[in-house]
Amino acid sequence: MEHLEQFQAIADANGGNRALETPGYEASAAYVEQVLTDAGYTPERQYFTFEDLVTDELSLTAGGVAVTQSVFPAEFAPDTPPEGVTGPVVQPADALKQGCTADAWAGVAATGGVALVSRGACNFSLKVEHAAAAGAAAVIIYNNTAGPISPTLGAPSDAWVPTVGITQADGQAIIAGVAGGQTSATYVLQTSTVSHTTFNVIAETRTGRADNVVMIGAHLDGVPEGPGINDNGSGSAAILETAVQLAEHGGPLDNQVRFAWWGAEEVGLLGSTHYVDDLVANDPAALDQIATYLNFDMVGSPNYVIGVYDADESTYPAPVEVPPGSPETEDVFTDYFDGIGQAWVDSEFSGRSDYQAFIANGVPASGLFTGADDVKTEAEVALFGGTAGIWQDPNYHSANDDIDNVDPVALDITSKAIAHATASLAADTSAINGVVSPVDPELTGLTATARCTGKVASLSVVATNGEDRPLDVRFTTPFGEKTFNHVNPDKIAHQSFSARSGSLAAGSVTVRAWDDAGSQETYTLDYAALTC
């Protein structure tokens, strides 16, 4: 919560948001970097440039109805001419007005018209294909249920005409207007391309094998409309504190952990996509060395559920290919929740967050999600409390996504689960990818003894290599440090450290051993006070 308070203060001081290419995003990144640096990490920025489509002009009037809200130009559809497309409203002849076949337009005088079709029965692209083939100059697709739609035509094509998605209510109002004699429609869409430069923040642990990396990610940017504290300050803060605690209490790790705060997620998952695409193009071996990716996007929703990405498809068939190892990654969360008696539900493994680029390239993934614009059900209320019939985050992508929009109980549950999963996988990923962590190096005969050499106190430290391979050994004491390189099996490392006085207080010695494979172990030896 302290990190979230900082993100809120940053938004307050920088125009009310933390969106890409704003002072708020820069300040958020600088804060994350400072916390990581203070914890002993060396964070790095990964810059990237991208082109973004900006809407310069958008308007729709049809059947005498000016549609001013929830108007979404279809992805991959072309712009209209500057003056827009104007023509009579036409509809297909099929009973549900879905326009999914050429026959649905047979006998309809569609040439030069603006086709009004219902969602349903076939892909948006097929509706546009048939309407355009019949002569329509533009297409309006209205939803067949409550709420807005943001259609996509799948890919660019010369066959497309300007297309826009609207709500069911607006579609019905247009139909009523046409029936009342208001038969004309005008649709205007003008866009332009703007170049942006932003960055990801990446940091990794100093210990753990670099050929079996556990990757943890959350997007740092928010939308321009508000501070973005739940979306996604919550995920950013949770993984930041996980990194801090791992550095302080995790000890030497078997597997390296790499943390990422993604940029430009809100405009199309661009930061994480750039990261993965860069590895694919320039370092595919490093991509193969990522054992699994954990994603955390909105983990403190005010009307929360505790959702785990449904990698095993036990509730939702996934609309994407699920890489092997993802169900086992999901198990790390669900087994934890089951073990502490915490209720949880499946969240669709949809790829609609920063794990998309990873799973598209075969990296296993899972993560947590406490809800956005999904309506909470009575069954979910029975499990988690809250209010049925409203969004799980009623302030999603709004100015009200502020510090008061985070439920501390949800954040407490998810952040502990994130910490558990991170620490567990830092120790062992064998269930996911079959990579068995090496046995920690064992030292035997460990002693730390205070002695008198004449009137001067000293500390004698002894350790024996108990393995069948050479080990590097380091003694760290209040009186100095000594490293022994490649101590052979059964050989002794011994060093005396002078206290440079006639006495020494009780204390402890740290003894660390590691091998060439990166496996390591740390021991703490106590010694008694001594006066000579």
C-alpha positions as a printed NumPy array, in Angstrom:
array([[  0.   ,   0.   ,   0.   ],
       [  2.938,   2.353,   0.591],
       [  3.981,   1.862,  -3.024],
       [  0.416,   2.577,  -4.17 ],
       [  0.367,   5.753,  -2.105],
       [  3.515,   6.817,  -3.926],
       [  1.905,   6.083,  -7.317],
       [ -1.116,   8.151,  -6.266],
       [  1.107,  11.037,  -5.195],
       [  2.939,  10.807,  -8.508],
       [ -0.325,  10.959, -10.452],
       [ -1.545,  13.885,  -8.336],
       [  1.638,  15.81 ,  -9.103],
       [  1.616,  15.028, -12.827],
       [ -1.745,  15.812, -14.366],
       [ -3.727,  13.071, -12.647],
       [ -2.367,  10.076, -14.569],
       [  0.626,   7.809, -15.223],
       [  0.086,   7.099, -18.921],
       [  2.874,   6.42 , -21.408],
       [  5.104,   9.314, -22.447],
       [  3.896,  11.466, -19.551],
       [  5.783,  12.874, -16.554],
       [  3.643,  10.557, -14.427],
       [  4.997,   7.47 , -16.163],
       [  8.587,   8.724, -15.93 ],
       [  8.167,   9.448, -12.21 ],
       [  6.564,   6.026, -11.627],
       [  9.494,   4.309, -13.323],
       [ 12.011,   6.399, -11.371],
       [ 10.295,   5.403,  -8.129],
       [ 10.393,   1.703,  -9.018],
       [ 14.051,   1.999,  -9.996],
       [ 14.971,   3.706,  -6.728],
       [ 13.228,   1.076,  -4.609],
       [ 14.947,  -1.684,  -6.579],
       [ 18.343,   0.002,  -6.297],
       [ 17.925,   0.42 ,  -2.544],
       [ 17.143,  -3.32 ,  -2.348],
       [ 20.363,  -4.224,  -4.155],
       [ 19.123,  -4.675,  -7.731],
       [ 20.515,  -3.006, -10.837],
       [ 17.41 ,  -2.031, -12.83 ],
       [ 17.685,  -1.292, -16.529],
       [ 15.406,   0.466, -18.975],
       [ 14.578,  -1.182, -22.27 ],
       [ 13.519,   1.567, -24.677],
       [ 11.372,   0.965, -27.746],
       [  9.585,   3.044, -30.365],
       [  6.194,   2.302, -31.867],
       [  3.571,   3.822, -34.104],
       [  0.149,   4.496, -32.608],
       [ -3.081,   5.217, -34.433],
       [ -4.774,   8.378, -33.147],
       [ -8.407,   9.228, -33.804],
       [ -8.604,  12.814, -35.078],
       [-12.293,  12.863, -35.932],
       [-15.072,  10.375, -35.148],
       [-18.818,  10.89 , -35.497],
       [-21.847,   8.792, -36.32 ],
       [-25.408,   9.878, -37.032],
       [-27.949,   7.368, -38.33 ],
       [-31.715,   7.213, -38.37 ],
       [-31.767,  10.674, -36.823],
       [-29.743,   9.384, -33.837],
       [-26.411,  11.031, -32.981],
       [-24.358,   8.234, -31.386],
       [-21.912,   9.93 , -29.03 ],
       [-20.815,   7.199, -26.612],
       [-19.399,   3.677, -27.001],
       [-18.549,   4.206, -30.681],
       [-15.631,   1.962, -31.649],
       [-14.092,   1.938, -35.15 ],
       [-13.371,  -1.621, -36.241],
       [ -9.741,  -2.673, -36.145],
       [ -8.242,  -2.922, -39.66 ],
       [-11.17 ,  -1.095, -41.275],
       [-10.209,   1.951, -43.398],
       [-10.934,   5.586, -42.63 ],
       [-13.81 ,   7.326, -44.36 ],
       [-13.153,  10.18 , -46.811],
       [-12.642,  13.498, -44.954],
       [-16.288,  14.403, -45.464],
       [-17.394,  10.98 , -44.254],
       [-19.669,   8.373, -45.799],
       [-23.313,   9.359, -46.205],
       [-26.028,   7.078, -47.503],
       [-29.32 ,   5.41 , -46.714],
       [-29.437,   2.913, -43.866],
       [-29.802,  -0.59 , -45.312],
       [-30.222,  -3.925, -43.551],
       [-29.807,  -7.527, -44.665],
       [-32.871,  -9.615, -45.382],
       [-32.273, -12.421, -42.853],
       [-34.569, -12.518, -39.85 ],
       [-31.921, -11.574, -37.252],
       [-30.283,  -8.961, -39.514],
       [-26.866, -10.58 , -39.064],
       [-25.826, -10.499, -42.731],
       [-23.604, -13.559, -42.603],
       [-24.232, -14.839, -46.145],
       [-24.496, -13.434, -49.645],
       [-28.116, -14.617, -49.682],
       [-28.852, -12.29 , -46.762],
       [-28.208,  -9.369, -49.134],
       [-29.955, -10.783, -52.19 ],
       [-32.562,  -8.292, -53.412],
       [-31.403,  -5.549, -51.   ],
       [-30.581,  -2.213, -52.694],
       [-27.354,  -1.752, -50.737],
       [-25.218,   0.159, -53.237],
       [-23.946,   3.373, -51.65 ],
       [-25.785,   2.602, -48.435],
       [-24.66 ,   2.286, -44.813],
       [-25.286,  -1.285, -43.725],
       [-26.724,  -1.792, -40.246],
       [-26.164,  -5.38 , -39.058],
       [-26.448,  -7.222, -35.778],
       [-23.602,  -8.987, -34.052],
       [-23.863, -12.784, -33.944],
       [-23.64 , -16.047, -35.924],
       [-20.4  , -15.212, -37.783],
       [-17.213, -13.163, -37.575],
       [-17.365,  -9.402, -37.975],
       [-15.164,  -9.717, -41.04 ],
       [-17.694, -11.941, -42.795],
       [-20.485,  -9.446, -42.161],
       [-18.391,  -6.646, -43.651],
       [-17.291,  -8.795, -46.591],
       [-20.874,  -9.577, -47.632],
       [-22.171,  -6.05 , -47.011],
       [-19.338,  -4.539, -49.06 ],
       [-19.846,  -7.081, -51.828],
       [-23.495,  -6.005, -51.974],
       [-22.369,  -2.409, -52.502],
       [-22.512,  -0.923, -49.004],
       [-20.133,   2.007, -48.521],
       [-19.888,   1.582, -44.736],
       [-21.047,  -0.845, -42.052],
       [-22.484,  -0.283, -38.57 ],
       [-22.458,  -3.367, -36.319],
       [-24.657,  -3.186, -33.233],
       [-24.356,  -5.507, -30.263],
       [-26.836,  -8.329, -29.753],
       [-26.662,  -7.951, -25.974],
       [-26.191,  -5.115, -23.514],
       [-22.917,  -3.209, -23.595],
       [-20.507,  -1.886, -26.235],
       [-18.544,  -3.832, -28.839],
       [-15.141,  -3.084, -30.315],
       [-15.048,  -5.149, -33.514],
       [-11.968,  -6.386, -35.298],
       [-11.769,  -7.548, -38.909],
       [ -8.756,  -9.725, -38.149],
       [ -6.274,  -8.369, -40.685],
       [ -5.943,  -5.6  , -43.29 ],
       [ -7.767,  -6.154, -46.591],
       [ -8.757,  -4.1  , -49.598],
       [-12.185,  -5.707, -49.297],
       [-13.094,  -3.784, -46.151],
       [-15.2  ,  -0.628, -45.994],
       [-15.326,   1.785, -43.028],
       [-16.895,  -0.111, -40.119],
       [-17.924,   0.881, -36.615],
       [-19.335,  -0.94 , -33.562],
       [-22.105,   0.438, -31.325],
       [-24.31 ,  -0.749, -28.478],
       [-27.496,  -2.751, -28.818],
       [-29.506,   0.193, -27.467],
       [-28.129,   2.581, -30.087],
       [-28.728,   0.027, -32.818],
       [-32.348,  -0.333, -31.788],
       [-32.755,   3.458, -31.646],
       [-31.424,   3.747, -35.208],
       [-33.844,   1.044, -36.404],
       [-36.713,   2.946, -34.775],
       [-35.559,   6.187, -36.405],
       [-35.441,   4.552, -39.83 ],
       [-38.929,   3.154, -39.309],
       [-40.038,   6.723, -38.523],
       [-38.665,   8.009, -41.822],
       [-35.12 ,   9.098, -40.79 ],
       [-33.357,   6.892, -43.331],
       [-29.959,   8.578, -43.764],
       [-26.641,   7.834, -42.03 ],
       [-23.29 ,   9.664, -41.928],
       [-20.139,   8.11 , -40.533],
       [-16.872,  10.055, -40.243],
       [-13.535,   8.564, -39.187],
       [-10.196,  10.294, -39.671],
       [ -7.056,   8.914, -38.042],
       [ -3.34 ,   9.645, -38.081],
       [ -0.192,   7.854, -36.994],
       [  1.971,   9.174, -34.172],
       [  5.412,   7.862, -33.183],
       [  6.038,   7.168, -29.486],
       [  9.097,   6.164, -27.472],
       [  8.757,   4.584, -24.052],
       [ 10.422,   1.841, -22.024],
       [ 10.17 ,  -1.224, -19.818],
       [ 11.97 ,  -1.511, -16.47 ],
       [ 13.786,  -4.83 , -15.969],
       [ 15.641,  -6.132, -12.899],
       [ 16.889,  -9.572, -11.935],
       [ 18.253, -11.282,  -8.877],
       [ 22.003, -11.56 ,  -8.428],
       [ 21.773, -15.261,  -7.597],
       [ 20.168, -18.268,  -9.272],
       [ 20.938, -20.082, -12.475],
       [ 20.594, -17.83 , -15.487],
       [ 19.604, -20.712, -17.761],
       [ 16.345, -21.365, -15.873],
       [ 14.745, -17.99 , -15.215],
       [ 11.418, -17.349, -13.487],
       [  9.914, -14.178, -14.911],
       [  7.445, -11.954, -13.041],
       [  5.669,  -9.068, -14.783],
       [  3.105,  -6.291, -14.401],
       [  2.412,  -3.253, -16.56 ],
       [  3.393,   0.086, -15.091],
       [  1.492,   2.447, -17.366],
       [ -2.084,   3.555, -16.788],
       [ -4.73 ,   5.138, -18.984],
       [ -4.835,   8.935, -19.471],
       [ -8.225,   9.124, -17.758],
       [ -6.952,   8.538, -14.205],
       [ -4.198,   7.569, -11.745],
       [ -4.355,   3.874, -12.642],
       [ -3.949,   2.646,  -9.064],
       [ -5.732,  -0.684,  -9.393],
       [ -4.964,  -0.901, -13.116],
       [ -2.152,  -1.477, -12.755],
       [ -0.501,   0.148,  -9.805],
       [ -1.673,  -2.868,  -7.816],
       [  0.259,  -5.42 ,  -9.857],
       [  3.281,  -3.118, -10.112],
       [  3.339,  -2.554,  -6.356],
       [  2.858,  -6.24 ,  -5.55 ],
       [  5.783,  -7.41 ,  -7.646],
       [  7.923,  -4.49 ,  -6.438],
       [  7.496,  -5.484,  -2.81 ],
       [  8.041,  -9.124,  -3.759],
       [ 11.368,  -8.117,  -5.28 ],
       [ 12.312,  -6.186,  -2.13 ],
       [ 11.447,  -9.04 ,   0.199],
       [ 13.116, -11.64 ,  -2.02 ],
       [ 16.344,  -9.649,  -1.92 ],
       [ 16.187,  -9.295,   1.854],
       [ 14.942, -12.722,   2.9  ],
       [ 15.215, -15.031,  -0.108],
       [ 18.844, -15.987,   0.41 ],
       [ 20.79 , -17.552,  -2.452],
       [ 18.34 , -18.733,  -5.127],
       [ 18.453, -21.854,  -7.257],
       [ 16.748, -20.136, -10.213],
       [ 17.215, -16.52 , -11.197],
       [ 14.105, -14.331, -10.914],
       [ 13.611, -11.522, -13.437],
       [ 11.078,  -8.786, -12.732],
       [  9.545,  -6.594, -15.447],
       [  7.433,  -3.45 , -15.295],
       [  5.986,  -3.173, -18.791],
       [  5.375,   0.041, -20.685],
       [  2.615,   0.78 , -23.219],
       [  0.359,  -2.084, -22.156],
       [ -2.705,   0.112, -22.351],
       [ -2.196,   0.738, -26.064],
       [ -1.781,  -2.885, -27.072],
       [  0.578,  -4.924, -24.827],
       [  3.47 ,  -3.246, -26.619],
       [  6.165,  -3.329, -23.937],
       [  5.951,  -7.047, -23.259],
       [  5.574,  -7.765, -26.968],
       [  8.72 ,  -5.764, -27.724],
       [ 10.63 ,  -7.631, -25.014],
       [  9.7  , -11.053, -26.376],
       [ 10.091, -10.066, -30.04 ],
       [ 13.563,  -8.727, -29.26 ],
       [ 14.551, -12.068, -27.728],
       [ 13.089, -13.979, -30.669],
       [ 15.102, -11.875, -33.12 ],
       [ 18.344, -11.401, -31.211],
       [ 18.669, -13.945, -28.41 ],
       [ 16.348, -16.948, -28.856],
       [ 18.427, -18.962, -26.385],
       [ 17.526, -16.453, -23.647],
       [ 13.84 , -16.887, -24.48 ],
       [ 14.222, -20.659, -24.139],
       [ 15.786, -20.12 , -20.73 ],
       [ 12.592, -18.56 , -19.316],
       [ 11.047, -21.421, -17.35 ],
       [  7.692, -19.697, -16.893],
       [  6.12 , -16.228, -16.852],
       [  3.764, -14.964, -14.13 ],
       [  1.527, -11.986, -14.952],
       [ -0.238,  -9.664, -12.513],
       [ -2.668,  -7.157, -13.988],
       [ -5.206,  -5.735, -11.482],
       [ -4.83 ,  -7.607,  -8.192],
       [ -6.688,  -5.284,  -5.805],
       [-10.123,  -4.727,  -7.359],
       [-12.722,  -3.18 ,  -5.018],
       [-15.468,  -5.7  ,  -5.873],
       [-12.916,  -8.474,  -6.217],
       [-12.748, -12.109,  -7.064],
       [ -9.555, -14.1  ,  -6.587],
       [ -9.024, -15.272, -10.156],
       [ -6.285, -17.607, -11.387],
       [ -5.565, -17.87 , -15.113],
       [ -7.315, -21.067, -16.213],
       [ -4.381, -22.721, -17.957],
       [ -5.805, -26.233, -17.532],
       [ -9.103, -25.049, -19.124],
       [-11.101, -26.63 , -16.317],
       [-13.722, -23.862, -16.542],
       [-13.098, -21.913, -19.756],
       [-11.882, -23.268, -23.101],
       [ -8.914, -21.072, -23.954],
       [ -9.196, -18.988, -27.155],
       [ -5.405, -19.255, -27.49 ],
       [ -2.947, -22.14 , -27.549],
       [ -1.839, -22.963, -24.008],
       [  1.888, -23.817, -23.812],
       [  2.869, -26.989, -21.931],
       [  3.839, -26.191, -18.368],
       [  1.126, -23.541, -17.987],
       [ -1.29 , -25.828, -16.076],
       [  1.545, -26.707, -13.71 ],
       [  2.253, -22.986, -13.268],
       [ -1.425, -22.464, -12.44 ],
       [ -1.132, -25.236,  -9.839],
       [  1.435, -23.2  ,  -7.896],
       [ -1.326, -20.67 ,  -7.146],
       [ -4.272, -22.99 ,  -6.751],
       [ -2.403, -25.419,  -4.499],
       [ -1.359, -22.492,  -2.34 ],
       [ -4.901, -21.153,  -2.068],
       [ -6.293, -24.61 ,  -1.353],
       [ -3.627, -25.133,   1.275],
       [ -4.644, -22.028,   3.234],
       [ -8.386, -22.437,   2.657],
       [ -8.684, -19.396,   0.402],
       [-11.5  , -19.447,  -2.156],
       [-10.538, -18.822,  -5.785],
       [-12.116, -19.013,  -9.236],
       [-10.789, -19.601, -12.717],
       [-10.134, -16.596, -14.925],
       [-10.145, -17.231, -18.677],
       [ -6.679, -17.942, -20.129],
       [ -7.354, -15.411, -22.855],
       [ -3.957, -13.866, -23.6  ],
       [ -5.481, -10.422, -23.089],
       [ -2.635,  -9.123, -20.978],
       [  1.142,  -9.097, -20.983],
       [  1.496, -12.873, -21.06 ],
       [  0.235, -12.953, -24.666],
       [  3.634, -12.569, -26.334],
       [  5.164, -15.169, -24.014],
       [  2.558, -17.871, -24.651],
       [  2.584, -17.094, -28.392],
       [  6.244, -18.129, -28.306],
       [  5.778, -21.244, -26.208],
       [  6.658, -19.908, -22.743],
       [  4.43 , -21.349, -19.983],
       [  2.414, -18.772, -18.057],
       [ -0.204, -18.137, -15.431],
       [ -1.148, -15.297, -13.12 ],
       [ -3.762, -13.644, -10.935],
       [ -6.633, -11.284, -11.736],
       [ -9.194,  -9.774,  -9.367],
       [-11.536,  -8.371, -12.015],
       [-12.206,  -5.409, -14.305],
       [-15.446,  -4.867, -16.247],
       [-16.907,  -8.332, -15.639],
       [-20.174,  -8.246, -13.701],
       [-19.946,  -9.955, -10.328],
       [-22.296, -12.877,  -9.842],
       [-24.212, -14.027,  -6.789],
       [-22.039, -17.149,  -6.693],
       [-18.924, -14.949,  -6.558],
       [-20.457, -12.855,  -3.791],
       [-20.972, -16.056,  -1.8  ],
       [-17.25 , -16.77 ,  -2.12 ],
       [-15.722, -13.313,  -1.747],
       [-18.383, -10.88 ,  -0.542],
       [-19.03 ,  -7.663,  -2.42 ],
       [-21.925,  -6.636,  -4.639],
       [-23.589,  -8.68 ,  -7.373],
       [-24.733,  -7.113, -10.615],
       [-21.973,  -4.496, -10.927],
       [-18.44 ,  -4.555, -12.31 ],
       [-15.689,  -6.157, -10.278],
       [-13.921,  -2.814, -10.692],
       [-16.656,  -0.197, -11.142],
       [-13.964,   2.455, -11.705],
       [-12.067,   0.553, -14.381],
       [-10.248,   2.93 , -16.779],
       [-11.725,   6.008, -15.131],
       [-10.625,   9.021, -13.107],
       [-11.85 ,   7.219,  -9.999],
       [ -9.235,   4.471, -10.244],
       [ -7.398,   6.05 ,  -7.334],
       [ -6.007,   4.942,  -3.978],
       [ -9.549,   4.428,  -2.656],
       [-10.268,   2.028,  -5.516],
       [ -8.078,  -0.746,  -4.074],
       [ -9.382,  -3.334,  -1.633],
       [ -6.627,  -4.005,   0.933],
       [ -7.987,  -7.491,   1.629],
       [ -7.741,  -8.466,  -2.038],
       [ -4.262,  -6.964,  -2.276],
       [ -3.16 ,  -8.825,   0.856],
       [ -4.406, -12.149,  -0.513],
       [ -2.869, -11.732,  -3.945],
       [  0.451, -10.226,  -2.865],
       [  1.1  , -13.14 ,  -0.502],
       [  0.236, -15.564,  -3.306],
       [  2.634, -13.726,  -5.626],
       [  5.39 , -13.944,  -3.016],
       [  4.701, -17.651,  -2.487],
       [  4.768, -18.441,  -6.208],
       [  7.942, -16.416,  -6.757],
       [  9.825, -18.05 ,  -3.911],
       [  8.57 , -21.547,  -4.787],
       [  9.586, -21.303,  -8.42 ],
       [ 12.9  , -19.664,  -7.549],
       [ 13.611, -22.92 ,  -5.711],
       [ 12.143, -25.459,  -8.147],
       [ 10.543, -25.424, -11.622],
       [ 10.8  , -29.163, -12.224],
       [  7.014, -29.658, -12.356],
       [  6.803, -27.057, -15.124],
       [  9.776, -27.784, -17.352],
       [ 11.508, -30.807, -15.863],
       [ 14.567, -28.806, -14.832],
       [ 15.71 , -30.1  , -11.461],
       [ 17.482, -27.59 ,  -9.282],
       [ 21.014, -28.679,  -8.409],
       [ 21.695, -29.944,  -4.933],
       [ 22.852, -27.12 ,  -2.693],
       [ 26.583, -27.357,  -1.955],
       [ 27.236, -28.945,   1.405],
       [ 30.   , -27.905,   3.769],
       [ 30.883, -30.017,   6.766],
       [ 32.981, -29.493,   9.866],
       [ 31.855, -25.879,  10.154],
       [ 33.239, -24.059,  13.192],
       [ 33.794, -20.471,  14.25 ],
       [ 35.932, -20.252,  17.403],
       [ 37.156, -17.224,  19.333],
       [ 40.75 , -17.69 ,  20.566],
       [ 43.544, -15.809,  22.296],
       [ 46.87 , -15.388,  20.525],
       [ 48.847, -13.936,  23.357],
       [ 46.848, -10.9  ,  24.446],
       [ 45.103, -10.461,  21.101],
       [ 41.702, -12.012,  20.402],
       [ 41.145, -13.734,  17.081],
       [ 38.472, -15.711,  15.3  ],
       [ 39.213, -19.054,  13.629],
       [ 36.798, -20.231,  10.909],
       [ 36.945, -23.76 ,   9.433],
       [ 34.883, -25.507,   6.744],
       [ 35.313, -28.732,   4.769],
       [ 34.041, -29.351,   1.222],
       [ 31.563, -32.19 ,   1.678],
       [ 30.737, -32.516,  -2.032],
       [ 32.301, -34.57 ,  -4.833],
       [ 33.037, -31.434,  -6.886],
       [ 35.145, -28.324,  -6.255],
       [ 33.448, -25.463,  -4.407],
       [ 34.233, -21.801,  -3.948],
       [ 33.976, -20.805,  -0.292],
       [ 33.772, -17.366,   1.28 ],
       [ 34.044, -16.442,   4.976],
       [ 32.553, -13.084,   5.962],
       [ 33.275, -11.853,   9.501],
       [ 33.219,  -8.536,  11.376],
       [ 37.007,  -8.549,  11.03 ],
       [ 37.356,  -9.193,   7.335],
       [ 36.499, -11.515,   4.468],
       [ 38.32 , -14.412,   2.802],
       [ 37.456, -16.284,  -0.423],
       [ 38.861, -19.722,  -1.304],
       [ 38.604, -20.617,  -4.986],
       [ 37.962, -24.233,  -6.032],
       [ 38.328, -26.043,  -2.745],
       [ 38.584, -29.713,  -3.729],
       [ 36.37 , -32.466,  -2.261],
       [ 37.17 , -33.283,   1.4  ],
       [ 39.649, -30.386,   1.589],
       [ 39.551, -27.82 ,   4.369],
       [ 39.214, -24.046,   4.13 ],
       [ 40.629, -22.329,   7.215],
       [ 41.301, -18.727,   8.109],
       [ 42.07 , -16.789,  11.308],
       [ 40.86 , -13.198,  11.621],
       [ 42.448, -10.876,  14.197],
       [ 40.152,  -8.724,  16.292],
       [ 43.121,  -6.34 ,  16.762],
       [ 42.218,  -5.986,  20.428],
       [ 42.239,  -8.012,  23.607],
       [ 38.57 ,  -8.903,  23.392],
       [ 35.725,  -9.496,  21.003],
       [ 31.971,  -9.465,  21.478],
       [ 29.731, -12.393,  20.634],
       [ 28.741, -12.418,  16.978],
       [ 28.293, -14.475,  13.853],
       [ 30.117, -15.49 ,  10.683],
       [ 28.57 , -16.029,   7.251],
       [ 29.98 , -18.91 ,   5.222],
       [ 28.884, -19.151,   1.59 ],
       [ 29.652, -21.993,  -0.828],
       [ 28.915, -22.158,  -4.555],
       [ 29.804, -24.241,  -7.574],
       [ 30.348, -23.572, -11.273],
       [ 26.702, -24.367, -12.075],
       [ 25.477, -21.514,  -9.891],
       [ 24.144, -23.674,  -7.068],
       [ 24.915, -22.15 ,  -3.702],
       [ 24.309, -22.384,   0.026],
       [ 24.86 , -20.001,   2.928],
       [ 25.567, -20.906,   6.556],
       [ 25.596, -18.728,   9.662],
       [ 27.946, -19.642,  12.532],
       [ 27.719, -18.032,  15.948],
       [ 30.705, -17.53 ,  18.224],
       [ 31.014, -16.556,  21.906],
       [ 32.494, -13.418,  23.411],
       [ 36.124, -13.604,  24.544],
       [ 38.51 , -11.527,  26.659],
       [ 42.231, -12.372,  26.58 ]])
